[in-house]
């Protein structure tokens, strides 16, 4: 059950993160990354790894995007 919740949180993170790829909306990555961290934490409590892995991949992608935009030095 926690894995499903983690995957749903990951899908919400993905949807919001795709909006954050639009130019001038990169600040949304500061909101998307913590949501992904919550999803990864919920996925870590699950016996399966799919939700946790999805959220970890999304965190890395959106942190890299934030770094490219100058949000993280």
ZAZADO-869897 format. One line per 4 residues: number of its first residue (from 0); their letters; for each residue x, y, z of N, C-alpha, C, O. Coordinates in nm, 2 decimals, always signed. Atoms other than C-alpha are relative to their C-alpha. Layout:
NUM> a> X:Y:Z:X:Y:Z:X:Y:Z:X:Y:Z ~ ...
# end
This chain:
0> xxxx> +0.08:-0.12:+0.00:+0.00:+0.00:+0.00:+0.09:+0.13:+0.00:+0.06:+0.22:-0.07 ~ -0.09:-0.11:+0.00:+0.28:+0.24:+0.08:+0.07:+0.02:-0.13:+0.10:+0.14:-0.17 ~ -0.06:-0.02:+0.13:+0.44:+0.17:-0.25:-0.09:+0.07:-0.10:-0.04:+0.15:-0.18 ~ +0.10:-0.07:+0.08:+0.12:+0.28:-0.43:+0.00:+0.14:+0.03:-0.01:+0.23:-0.06
4> xxxx> +0.01:-0.14:-0.04:+0.11:+0.60:-0.23:+0.13:+0.07:-0.05:+0.12:+0.18:-0.10 ~ -0.13:-0.06:+0.04:+0.48:+0.66:-0.31:+0.00:+0.02:-0.15:+0.05:+0.12:-0.20 ~ +0.00:-0.01:+0.14:+0.42:+0.60:-0.68:-0.10:+0.12:-0.04:-0.07:+0.20:-0.13 ~ +0.09:-0.12:+0.02:+0.12:+0.85:-0.67:+0.07:+0.13:+0.03:+0.05:+0.23:-0.05
8> xxxx> -0.08:-0.13:-0.03:+0.34:+1.11:-0.50:+0.10:+0.02:-0.11:+0.12:+0.14:-0.15 ~ -0.10:-0.01:+0.11:+0.60:+1.04:-0.77:-0.07:+0.06:-0.13:-0.01:+0.14:-0.20 ~ +0.07:-0.05:+0.12:+0.34:+1.10:-1.05:-0.04:+0.15:+0.02:-0.03:+0.23:-0.08 ~ +0.02:-0.14:-0.03:+0.24:+1.43:-0.88:+0.12:+0.08:-0.02:+0.12:+0.19:-0.08
12> xxxx> -0.13:-0.07:+0.01:+0.60:+1.53:-0.86:+0.04:+0.01:-0.15:+0.09:+0.11:-0.19 ~ -0.03:-0.01:+0.14:+0.65:+1.44:-1.23:-0.08:+0.10:-0.07:-0.03:+0.18:-0.15 ~ +0.09:-0.10:+0.07:+0.35:+1.65:-1.34:+0.04:+0.14:+0.04:+0.05:+0.22:-0.05 ~ -0.04:-0.14:-0.04:+0.46:+1.95:-1.14:+0.14:+0.03:-0.05:+0.17:+0.14:-0.09
16> xxxx> -0.14:-0.02:+0.05:+0.82:+1.90:-1.25:+0.00:+0.03:-0.15:+0.09:+0.10:-0.19 ~ +0.00:-0.03:+0.15:+0.73:+1.90:-1.62:-0.04:+0.15:-0.02:+0.00:+0.21:-0.11 ~ +0.03:-0.14:+0.01:+0.57:+2.24:-1.56:+0.12:+0.09:+0.03:+0.14:+0.19:-0.02 ~ -0.12:-0.07:-0.05:+0.89:+2.35:-1.39:+0.11:+0.01:-0.11:+0.20:+0.09:-0.10
20> xxxx> -0.09:-0.01:+0.11:+1.08:+2.28:-1.72:-0.03:+0.12:-0.09:+0.06:+0.15:-0.17 ~ +0.03:-0.12:+0.08:+0.91:+2.58:-1.88:+0.09:+0.11:+0.04:+0.11:+0.14:+0.16 ~ -0.08:-0.11:-0.04:+1.14:+2.88:-1.89:-0.07:+0.10:+0.09:-0.19:+0.12:+0.07 ~ +0.05:-0.10:-0.10:+1.09:+3.13:-1.61:-0.08:-0.07:+0.11:-0.13:+0.00:+0.20
24> xxxx> +0.07:+0.07:-0.10:+0.92:+2.86:-1.40:+0.09:-0.10:+0.08:+0.05:-0.19:+0.15 ~ -0.10:+0.08:-0.07:+1.24:+2.70:-1.27:+0.00:+0.00:+0.15:+0.04:-0.09:+0.22 ~ +0.01:-0.02:-0.15:+1.17:+2.83:-0.92:-0.09:-0.11:+0.05:-0.08:-0.14:+0.17 ~ +0.09:+0.11:-0.05:+0.90:+2.55:-0.90:+0.08:-0.12:+0.04:+0.03:-0.20:+0.12
28> xxxx> -0.08:+0.11:-0.05:+1.18:+2.30:-0.86:+0.03:+0.00:+0.15:+0.04:-0.10:+0.21 ~ -0.02:-0.01:-0.14:+1.23:+2.43:-0.51:-0.12:-0.06:+0.07:-0.11:-0.10:+0.19 ~ +0.12:+0.06:-0.05:+0.87:+2.31:-0.45:-0.01:-0.15:-0.03:-0.06:-0.23:+0.05 ~ +0.02:+0.14:+0.05:+0.89:+1.98:-0.65:+0.10:-0.09:+0.08:+0.06:-0.20:+0.11
32> xxxx> -0.10:+0.09:-0.06:+1.21:+1.84:-0.49:-0.04:-0.04:+0.14:-0.03:-0.16:+0.17 ~ +0.05:+0.05:-0.13:+1.07:+1.83:-0.13:-0.12:-0.09:-0.01:-0.13:-0.19:+0.07 ~ +0.11:+0.09:+0.02:+0.76:+1.66:-0.26:+0.06:-0.14:-0.04:+0.01:-0.24:+0.01 ~ -0.06:+0.12:+0.04:+0.98:+1.40:-0.42:+0.07:-0.07:+0.12:+0.08:-0.19:+0.13
36> xxxx> -0.06:+0.05:-0.12:+1.17:+1.36:-0.09:-0.10:-0.07:+0.09:-0.07:-0.17:+0.15 ~ +0.10:+0.06:-0.08:+0.85:+1.29:+0.09:-0.04:-0.13:-0.06:-0.06:-0.23:+0.01 ~ +0.03:+0.12:+0.07:+0.76:+1.03:-0.18:+0.11:-0.11:+0.02:+0.07:-0.22:+0.04 ~ -0.11:+0.09:-0.02:+1.10:+0.87:-0.14:+0.00:-0.06:+0.14:+0.03:-0.18:+0.16
40> xxxx> +0.00:+0.05:-0.14:+1.06:+0.85:+0.24:-0.12:-0.10:+0.02:-0.10:-0.20:+0.08 ~ +0.11:+0.10:-0.01:+0.72:+0.68:+0.20:+0.04:-0.13:-0.07:+0.00:-0.23:-0.02 ~ -0.05:+0.11:+0.08:+0.87:+0.45:-0.06:+0.10:-0.09:+0.08:+0.11:-0.21:+0.06 ~ -0.10:+0.07:-0.08:+1.15:+0.36:+0.18:-0.07:-0.09:+0.11:-0.01:-0.19:+0.15
44> xxxx> +0.07:+0.07:-0.10:+0.89:+0.24:+0.43:-0.07:-0.12:-0.06:-0.11:-0.21:+0.02 ~ +0.07:+0.11:+0.07:+0.74:+0.00:+0.17:+0.10:-0.12:-0.01:+0.22:-0.10:-0.01 ~ -0.08:+0.12:+0.02:+0.86:-0.35:+0.11:+0.05:-0.01:-0.15:+0.13:-0.09:-0.18 ~ -0.04:+0.00:+0.14:+0.89:-0.28:-0.27:+0.08:+0.13:-0.02:+0.08:+0.22:+0.05
48> xxxx> -0.10:-0.11:+0.03:+1.14:-0.04:-0.43:-0.05:+0.09:-0.12:+0.02:+0.19:-0.14 ~ +0.04:-0.07:+0.12:+0.95:+0.09:-0.74:-0.03:+0.15:+0.04:+0.02:+0.24:-0.03 ~ +0.04:-0.13:-0.03:+0.80:+0.40:-0.57:+0.12:+0.08:+0.05:+0.14:+0.20:+0.01 ~ -0.12:-0.07:-0.05:+1.12:+0.49:-0.39:+0.10:+0.03:-0.11:+0.15:+0.14:-0.12
52> xxxx> -0.09:-0.02:+0.12:+1.33:+0.45:-0.71:-0.05:+0.11:-0.09:+0.03:+0.19:-0.14 ~ +0.06:-0.10:+0.08:+1.09:+0.66:-0.91:+0.02:+0.14:+0.06:+0.07:+0.23:-0.01 ~ -0.02:-0.13:-0.06:+1.11:+0.94:-0.66:+0.15:+0.05:+0.01:+0.18:+0.16:-0.01 ~ -0.14:-0.03:+0.00:+1.49:+0.92:-0.63:+0.05:+0.05:-0.14:+0.12:+0.14:-0.15
56> xxxx> -0.03:-0.04:+0.14:+1.52:+0.95:-1.01:-0.05:+0.14:-0.03:+0.02:+0.22:-0.09 ~ +0.06:-0.14:+0.02:+1.29:+1.25:-1.02:+0.07:+0.10:+0.08:+0.09:+0.21:+0.03 ~ -0.08:-0.10:-0.08:+1.48:+1.42:-0.74:+0.13:+0.03:-0.07:+0.17:+0.15:-0.08 ~ -0.13:-0.03:+0.07:+1.81:+1.38:-0.93:-0.02:+0.08:-0.12:+0.05:+0.18:-0.15
60> xxxx> +0.02:-0.07:+0.13:+1.66:+1.50:-1.26:-0.03:+0.15:+0.03:+0.02:+0.24:-0.03 ~ +0.04:-0.14:-0.03:+1.50:+1.81:-1.10:+0.10:+0.08:+0.07:+0.11:+0.20:+0.06 ~ -0.12:-0.07:-0.06:+1.80:+1.89:-0.89:+0.10:+0.04:-0.10:+0.16:+0.15:-0.09 ~ -0.09:-0.04:+0.11:+2.01:+1.88:-1.20:-0.05:+0.12:-0.08:+0.03:+0.20:-0.12
64> xxxx> +0.06:-0.11:+0.07:+1.77:+2.11:-1.38:+0.01:+0.13:+0.08:+0.04:+0.24:+0.03 ~ -0.02:-0.12:-0.09:+1.78:+2.35:-1.08:+0.15:+0.04:+0.00:+0.17:+0.17:+0.00 ~ -0.14:-0.04:+0.00:+2.16:+2.34:-1.09:+0.03:+0.07:-0.13:+0.11:+0.16:-0.14 ~ -0.02:-0.06:+0.13:+2.16:+2.42:-1.46:-0.05:+0.14:-0.01:+0.01:+0.23:-0.08
68> xxxx> +0.06:-0.14:+0.00:+1.94:+2.72:-1.40:+0.06:+0.09:+0.09:+0.03:+0.21:+0.10 ~ -0.07:-0.09:-0.09:+2.17:+2.86:-1.14:-0.06:+0.00:+0.14:-0.02:+0.08:+0.22 ~ +0.06:+0.00:-0.13:+1.95:+2.77:-0.84:+0.08:-0.06:+0.11:+0.06:-0.03:+0.23 ~ -0.09:+0.07:-0.09:+2.21:+2.55:-0.68:+0.14:+0.03:-0.05:+0.17:-0.01:-0.17
72> x> -0.13:-0.03:+0.06:+2.57:+2.66:-0.71:+0.10:-0.11:+0.03:+0.21:-0.10:-0.01
# end
